[in-house]
Amino acid sequence: MKKSKERCENERKICVNEFDRIIALNVALNPLCRFKSYWNPQDNERKKYLESVGTWTEQGMKSKSEKQLFEFNEKEVDAIYFDDANLIDVEIDKEIKPIEKFSDLKLDLDPWLKDNMDLCNFKRPTPIQKYVLPALIRENKSFDLIGVAETGSGKTAAFLIPLINHLLKFGKENGGLNYVETGEHNKLHYTPSALILSPTMELTIQLYREVLKLTYRTPIVPAYVHGGKGNYDTQFEALKAGCHILIATPLRLLEMMVNKDIFMIKCNFLVIDEIDQMLDNGFIPQIRKIEGKLPDKIQRITVMFSATFEEKLKQLASSFLRDNYIKVKITRNIPPYLKHQVLWVDDFDKDEKLKELLNELLKEQRNKIIVFANTKDRCNRIAGFLGNENFKVLLVHGNLSAVERLKNLRKFVEGKEIKILIASDVLSRGTDIKDITHVINYDSPEKLTTYIHRVGRTARMGKKGKRKLYLWANRIQKYWSIDFGTYSRQLAGIIIN
């Protein structure tokens, strides 16, 4: 225990932010808890150690670290999943008895995980969690699974709870820090026990924060890597704390694997989040290369989540998942209180109409607006036009660096001065922003699913929101030729001005 306390203090001295201090606590706990069969004497050691370092649950007060982590919720569950069951459809292709509460005995959740779920204020499972948790947490071999659900459905916790429970119950298989012979000398490298693949930097960081919450005060140390200029060495250095759970974007992870900095030979739990967006962004070849370096699918648990389930995804599911995998689909019908408005605007008149609309909306102090465009260049041009018209705006698109995008998102979330965000579809899904009142589609989306993802930024948490979609005459036939499928009746009532 003395060595663990010294290690924690040393780690905390070099921490650059409050979340690093939480990681330092987990790092120090790691040697106290052998990752298998540690429950009896080692739990007492852990308890004594936590009392000695004084976390806020033992002290009866909150430190800055814990307060910042648990009181800021980036992936809040939409209240509609709790409050209006008539708007939720559930489809499942296997007989899985759903749970009604997290304390369900058949889940047999690890007590440390339960403590953290309480800190996260998890009171009752959402529809996706009711089916996914019993499918992935089983006494015998768990199923592989593909979940079809949108952001705000509770899908993140649906795969994180089983993943973390799996590591706490069955051990990390010596994942984390290792050395490998490279000829002249030993090379430091890392072997995660679990991998979560994410399509964007923003979603990767959000997932990391959620993992931090559910692994708090446990010996599990999470880490993340994502693309960006000049951040490779920094991210590699951060891995030295450990990486039992690694959250990664495909290109950066593949780069680290090619450089022999990360090996996936001990990864026994794989999650691919937003795989339909991975498909749209052309990441599937990289994911196949990564998956090929993992243990065979027979020897691991694999979970995929998507907002849609099209034919191409069925083929991917057959490739990545074991036979007899489960498909769970949660559909949120468009709530009746959401307002869609189609404005008929010629291309040459769109800027003036946008200016007029924004002036009207900004009369209400509470309004917070996202304007979507189809290309990065279009986003820049709109931002330039609005800036010249004395509007304060922020930008988020793929040409900005990861640091710039995150900085602009944080400013917009704060919402103190800047109420307008100009964005490409890099923002349309996977990123939760509270209190969005209006989404304006400056460019009409090419697909209905893109429309659904874009306007999904507003009217969250059961709050009313207005969505405005700009269309111009020479595009109207193309747009309405889209197969609206199950949404056709819901969108038939759109107000057309």
Sequence and secondary structure as in RCSB ss.txt:
>XXXX:A:sequence
MKKSKERCENERKICVNEFDRIIALNVALNPLCRFKSYWNPQDNERKKYLESVGTWTEQGMKSKSEKQLFEFNEK
EVDAIYFDDANLIDVEIDKEIKPIEKFSDLKLDLDPWLKDNMDLCNFKRPTPIQKYVLPALIRENKSFDLIGVAE
TGSGKTAAFLIPLINHLLKFGKENGGLNYVETGEHNKLHYTPSALILSPTMELTIQLYREVLKLTYRTPIVPAYV
HGGKGNYDTQFEALKAGCHILIATPLRLLEMMVNKDIFMIKCNFLVIDEIDQMLDNGFIPQIRKIEGKLPDKIQR
ITVMFSATFEEKLKQLASSFLRDNYIKVKITRNIPPYLKHQVLWVDDFDKDEKLKELLNELLKEQRNKIIVFANT
KDRCNRIAGFLGNENFKVLLVHGNLSAVERLKNLRKFVEGKEIKILIASDVLSRGTDIKDITHVINYDSPEKLTT
YIHRVGRTARMGKKGKRKLYLWANRIQKYWSIDFGTYSRQLAGIIIN
>XXXX:A:secstr
 HHHHHHHHHHHHT SSHHHHHHHHHHHHGGGS SSS TTHHHHHHHHHHHHHT HHHHTS  HHHHHHHH  SS
   THHHH GGGEEEEESS     SSTT TTT   HHHHHHHHHTT  S  HHHHHHHHHHS SS    EEEE  
TTSSHHHHHHHHHHHHHHHH  TT EEEEEE SSSEEEEEE SEEEE SSHHHHHHHHHHHHHHTTTSS  EEEE
   TT HHHHHHHGGG  SEEEE HHHHHHHHHTTSB  TT  EEEETTHHHHHHTT HHHHHHHHHTS  GGGS
EEEEEES   HHHHHHHHHHS TT EEEEEEE   TT EEEEEE  GGGHHHHHHHHHHHHTTSTT  EEEE SS
HHHHHHHHHHHHHTT  EEEE TTS HHHHHHHHHHHHH SS  EEEE TTSSSS   TT  EEEESS  SSHHH
HHHHHTTSS TT   EEEEEE GGGHHHHHTS  GGGHHHHTT EE 
